[in-house]
């Protein structure tokens, strides 16, 4: 072991040793870095070990990341392990993303591991996406499931969007379902007719108005008459105005008399 690292190893106070490793990493030659990682693994305090691991990740070459993930796997506290993986994910080479996903599957609480998926969503290769969707399907909290799905849709191939739509159909809150359809709209050929059926099932007048107002600019022209019918069913005038503003620019002249009766 290089003399400078041997001196750091002799520091008994783990907090001081951690700060010393973090400070030295910027200046050490790459040949010293395996020794640095070895010293990180010797830190007994889990939080300090994580701090050192995350701080040093930016300086370590890709070939050392399998060792970094091994250290991350040894973290006993699952929440801390998830936070560490989330911090490390941005530095991982693509060939280690399947290993990252394996470590995510070992974390039991979806509130902990879903953040890792959202952080890495833009970088996941296509062959890992089916496994990721299976994980998301297990999330019981519908809002968390929606947020996690939302992070993935931009990078999903069209063939997998059908799988996402299947997950959307499992959401019990119809307002949340409409929200997901609205966010998916730019990735779909067009919004399906059942989205307005979902709007119709929303009991809260304000929520129904909000859902309609978001969907109207995206609806195929053939669905506008039905959307207008849903507008007419709104009870509160202010809620009608919320929908009417985006709708008037899309209505055909033949529909205007119907609007004027509102």
C-alpha positions as CSV (number, residue, x, y, z in Angstrom):
1,X,0.0,0.0,0.0
2,X,1.4,3.5,-0.9
3,X,2.8,5.3,2.1
4,X,0.1,8.1,2.0
5,X,-2.7,5.5,2.2
6,X,-0.9,3.6,5.0
7,X,-0.8,6.9,7.0
8,X,-4.6,7.3,6.4
9,X,-5.2,3.8,7.5
10,X,-3.6,4.6,10.9
11,X,-6.2,7.3,11.6
12,X,-8.4,5.9,14.3
13,X,-11.2,8.4,14.1
14,X,-13.3,7.2,11.2
15,X,-14.8,10.6,10.5
16,X,-11.4,12.1,10.1
17,X,-10.2,9.1,8.1
18,X,-13.3,9.5,5.8
19,X,-12.6,13.2,5.2
20,X,-8.9,12.4,4.5
21,X,-9.9,9.9,1.9
22,X,-12.3,12.3,0.3
23,X,-9.7,15.1,0.2
24,X,-7.0,12.9,-1.2
25,X,-9.0,11.2,-4.0
26,X,-8.8,14.3,-6.2
27,X,-5.0,14.2,-6.2
28,X,-4.1,10.6,-6.1
29,X,-2.9,8.8,-9.2
30,X,-5.3,6.1,-10.5
31,X,-3.0,3.3,-9.5
32,X,-3.7,4.3,-5.8
33,X,-7.5,4.1,-6.2
34,X,-7.9,0.3,-5.5
35,X,-6.2,1.0,-2.2
36,X,-8.6,3.9,-1.5
37,X,-11.6,1.6,-2.1
38,X,-10.1,-1.0,0.2
39,X,-9.8,1.6,3.0
40,X,-13.4,2.7,2.3
41,X,-14.5,-0.9,2.9
42,X,-12.8,-0.9,6.3
43,X,-14.9,1.9,7.6
44,X,-17.2,0.4,10.3
45,X,-19.6,3.3,10.6
46,X,-22.2,2.6,7.8
47,X,-23.1,6.2,7.2
48,X,-19.5,7.3,6.9
49,X,-18.7,4.4,4.6
50,X,-21.6,5.4,2.4
51,X,-20.4,9.0,2.4
52,X,-16.9,8.0,1.3
53,X,-18.3,5.6,-1.3
54,X,-20.5,8.2,-2.9
55,X,-17.9,11.0,-2.7
56,X,-15.2,8.9,-4.3
57,X,-17.4,7.4,-7.1
58,X,-16.8,10.3,-9.5
59,X,-13.0,9.7,-9.4
60,X,-13.0,5.9,-9.8
61,X,-12.6,4.2,-13.2
62,X,-15.4,2.0,-14.5
63,X,-13.5,-1.2,-13.9
64,X,-13.7,-0.6,-10.2
65,X,-17.5,-0.3,-10.1
66,X,-18.2,-4.0,-9.5
67,X,-16.3,-3.6,-6.3
68,X,-18.3,-0.5,-5.4
69,X,-21.6,-2.3,-5.9
70,X,-20.2,-5.1,-3.7
71,X,-19.7,-2.6,-0.9
72,X,-23.1,-1.1,-1.5
73,X,-24.7,-4.6,-1.3
74,X,-23.2,-5.0,2.2
75,X,-25.1,-2.0,3.6
76,X,-27.5,-3.5,6.1
77,X,-30.0,-0.6,6.3
78,X,-32.2,-1.0,3.2
79,X,-33.1,2.7,3.0
80,X,-29.5,3.7,3.2
81,X,-28.6,1.0,0.6
82,X,-31.3,2.4,-1.8
83,X,-30.1,6.0,-1.3
84,X,-26.5,4.8,-2.0
85,X,-27.6,3.0,-5.2
86,X,-29.5,6.1,-6.3
87,X,-26.4,8.2,-5.8
88,X,-24.1,5.7,-7.6
89,X,-26.4,5.0,-10.5
90,X,-25.4,8.0,-12.5
91,X,-21.8,6.8,-12.7
92,X,-22.5,3.1,-13.6
93,X,-21.5,1.8,-17.0
94,X,-24.3,0.2,-19.0
95,X,-23.0,-3.3,-18.5
96,X,-23.6,-3.0,-14.7
97,X,-27.2,-1.8,-14.9
98,X,-28.5,-5.4,-14.7
99,X,-26.5,-5.8,-11.5
100,X,-28.0,-2.6,-10.2
101,X,-31.5,-3.9,-10.9
102,X,-30.6,-7.2,-9.1
103,X,-29.6,-5.1,-6.0
104,X,-32.8,-3.1,-6.3
105,X,-34.9,-6.3,-6.2
106,X,-33.3,-7.2,-2.9
107,X,-34.8,-4.0,-1.3
108,X,-38.2,-4.8,0.1
109,X,-39.8,-1.4,0.6
110,X,-40.9,0.2,-2.8
111,X,-40.7,3.6,-1.2
112,X,-37.0,3.0,-1.0
113,X,-36.2,1.3,-4.3
114,X,-38.6,3.3,-6.6
115,X,-36.3,6.3,-6.4
116,X,-33.4,4.3,-7.8
117,X,-35.6,3.3,-10.8
118,X,-36.7,6.9,-11.4
119,X,-33.1,8.2,-11.2
120,X,-31.9,5.6,-13.7
121,X,-34.9,5.4,-16.0
122,X,-33.4,7.4,-18.9
123,X,-30.3,5.1,-19.0
124,X,-31.9,1.6,-18.8
125,X,-31.3,-0.5,-21.9
126,X,-34.3,-2.1,-23.6
127,X,-33.6,-5.6,-22.4
128,X,-34.0,-4.6,-18.8
129,X,-37.3,-2.7,-19.2
130,X,-39.6,-5.8,-18.9
131,X,-38.1,-6.6,-15.5
132,X,-38.5,-3.0,-14.4
133,X,-42.1,-3.0,-15.4
134,X,-42.6,-6.2,-13.4
135,X,-41.1,-4.4,-10.4
136,X,-43.4,-1.4,-10.8
137,X,-46.4,-3.7,-11.1
138,X,-45.7,-4.8,-7.5
139,X,-46.0,-1.3,-6.1
140,X,-49.3,-1.1,-4.1
141,X,-49.3,2.7,-3.6
142,X,-50.9,3.9,-6.7
143,X,-49.4,7.4,-6.6
144,X,-45.9,5.9,-6.2
145,X,-46.6,3.5,-9.1
146,X,-47.8,6.4,-11.3
147,X,-44.7,8.5,-10.5
148,X,-42.4,5.6,-11.2
149,X,-44.2,4.7,-14.5
150,X,-44.1,8.4,-15.5
151,X,-40.3,8.4,-15.3
152,X,-40.0,5.4,-17.7
153,X,-42.5,6.2,-20.5
154,X,-40.3,8.6,-22.4
155,X,-37.8,5.9,-23.1
156,X,-40.1,2.9,-23.7
157,X,-40.3,1.4,-27.1
158,X,-43.8,1.6,-28.6
159,X,-44.3,-2.1,-28.2
160,X,-44.0,-1.8,-24.4
161,X,-46.4,1.1,-24.1
162,X,-49.2,-1.4,-24.4
163,X,-47.8,-3.1,-21.2
164,X,-47.8,0.4,-19.5
165,X,-51.5,0.9,-20.5
166,X,-52.3,-2.4,-18.9
167,X,-50.7,-1.1,-15.6
168,X,-52.6,2.1,-16.0
169,X,-55.9,0.1,-16.1
170,X,-55.0,-1.4,-12.7
171,X,-55.1,2.1,-11.1
172,X,-58.3,2.4,-9.1
173,X,-58.4,6.2,-8.9
174,X,-59.9,7.3,-12.2
175,X,-58.5,10.8,-11.9
176,X,-55.0,9.4,-11.5
177,X,-55.7,7.1,-14.6
178,X,-56.6,10.2,-16.7
179,X,-53.5,12.0,-15.5
180,X,-51.4,9.1,-16.7
181,X,-53.1,9.0,-20.1
182,X,-52.5,12.7,-20.4
183,X,-48.8,12.3,-19.7
184,X,-48.7,9.3,-22.1
185,X,-50.4,11.2,-24.9
186,X,-47.3,12.4,-26.7
187,X,-46.0,8.8,-26.9
188,X,-49.3,7.3,-28.2
189,X,-50.6,7.4,-31.8
190,X,-53.8,9.0,-30.3
191,X,-55.7,8.9,-27.0
192,X,-58.1,6.0,-26.8
193,X,-61.9,6.7,-26.5
194,X,-62.1,5.1,-23.0
195,X,-60.2,8.0,-21.6
196,X,-63.4,10.1,-21.8
197,X,-65.3,7.2,-20.1
198,X,-62.8,7.6,-17.3
199,X,-63.5,11.3,-17.1
200,X,-67.2,10.6,-16.9
201,X,-66.5,8.3,-13.9
202,X,-64.9,11.1,-11.9
203,X,-67.4,12.2,-9.3
204,X,-65.7,15.4,-8.1
205,X,-66.8,18.3,-10.4
206,X,-63.5,20.2,-10.1
207,X,-61.4,17.1,-10.8
208,X,-63.5,16.3,-13.8
209,X,-63.1,19.8,-15.1
210,X,-59.3,19.7,-14.6
211,X,-59.1,16.3,-16.3
212,X,-61.1,17.5,-19.3
213,X,-59.1,20.8,-19.6
214,X,-55.9,18.8,-19.8
215,X,-57.2,16.3,-22.3
216,X,-59.1,18.6,-24.7
217,X,-56.0,19.9,-26.6
218,X,-54.8,16.3,-27.2
219,X,-58.1,14.7,-28.2
220,X,-58.7,13.4,-31.7
221,X,-61.3,15.6,-33.4
222,X,-63.8,12.8,-33.5
223,X,-63.9,12.8,-29.7
224,X,-64.6,16.5,-29.3
225,X,-68.4,16.2,-29.4
226,X,-68.4,13.8,-26.5
227,X,-66.0,16.1,-24.6
228,X,-68.4,18.9,-25.1
229,X,-71.2,16.7,-23.7
230,X,-69.1,16.2,-20.6
231,X,-68.5,19.9,-20.3
232,X,-72.3,20.4,-20.3
233,X,-72.6,18.0,-17.4
234,X,-70.4,20.2,-15.1
235,X,-72.3,21.8,-12.3
236,X,-70.1,24.7,-11.3
237,X,-69.8,27.6,-13.8
238,X,-66.2,28.3,-12.8
239,X,-65.3,24.7,-13.6
240,X,-67.1,25.1,-17.0
241,X,-64.8,28.0,-17.8
242,X,-61.7,25.9,-16.9
243,X,-62.7,23.5,-19.7
244,X,-64.2,26.1,-22.1
245,X,-61.0,28.1,-22.5
246,X,-58.9,25.3,-24.1
247,X,-61.9,23.9,-25.9
248,X,-63.1,26.9,-28.0
249,X,-60.0,26.9,-30.1
250,X,-60.7,23.3,-31.2
251,X,-64.4,23.4,-31.8
252,X,-65.9,23.3,-35.3
253,X,-68.3,26.2,-36.1
254,X,-71.3,23.8,-36.0
255,X,-70.6,23.2,-32.3
256,X,-70.5,26.9,-31.3
257,X,-74.3,27.3,-30.8
258,X,-74.2,24.4,-28.3
259,X,-71.4,26.2,-26.5
260,X,-73.3,29.5,-26.4
261,X,-76.2,27.7,-24.6
262,X,-73.9,26.9,-21.6
